[in-house]
């Protein structure tokens, strides 16, 4: 099977980088919305989960506060440490099909890392 590709709107990528810069040194967490396609995913927008918490080394929200949303693809969060790989806690608390990690210094798309539910890197295309 061919490796799945995640396409992300340019505005979404820019917003993820900007939010991460503004919340730094705390972690930020947002929800990813879009659609599943034949060869992967298309991320169209983000939203802030209700009552989310941002701190140094963690970010969280209560999943029971989320409405039913069929456009939900996964969660994006920042890693102020710059580490581009998921922690065990990230993998154990994965929601949805995608995990996006935005790493410091939050410059450009090279600081946006997309992973599947197993923690494997996925190809990111900014469109």
URPE-V259744 format. One record per backbone hydrogen bond with DSSP energy under -0.5 kcal/mol. CO is the residue of the C=O (numbers start at 1). NH is the residue of the N-H. If there is no record, write none. Layout:
((CO NH) (CO NH))
This chain:
((4 123) (5 7) (5 41) (6 125) (7 43) (8 127) (9 12) (9 13) (10 14) (11 15) (12 16) (13 17) (14 18) (15 19) (16 20) (17 21) (18 22) (19 23) (20 24) (23 26) (28 78) (30 76) (31 47) (32 73) (32 74) (33 44) (33 45) (35 42) (37 40) (39 5) (40 37) (41 7) (42 35) (42 44) (43 9) (45 33) (47 31) (49 52) (50 62) (53 60) (55 27) (55 57) (55 58) (58 27) (58 55) (60 53) (61 63) (62 65) (63 66) (69 72) (71 34) (73 97) (73 98) (74 32) (75 100) (76 30) (77 102) (79 82) (79 104) (87 91) (88 92) (89 93) (91 94) (98 75) (99 115) (100 77) (101 103) (101 113) (102 79) (103 106) (108 111) (109 112) (111 103) (111 113) (113 101) (114 122) (115 99) (116 119) (120 116) (122 114) (123 6) (125 8) (125 127))
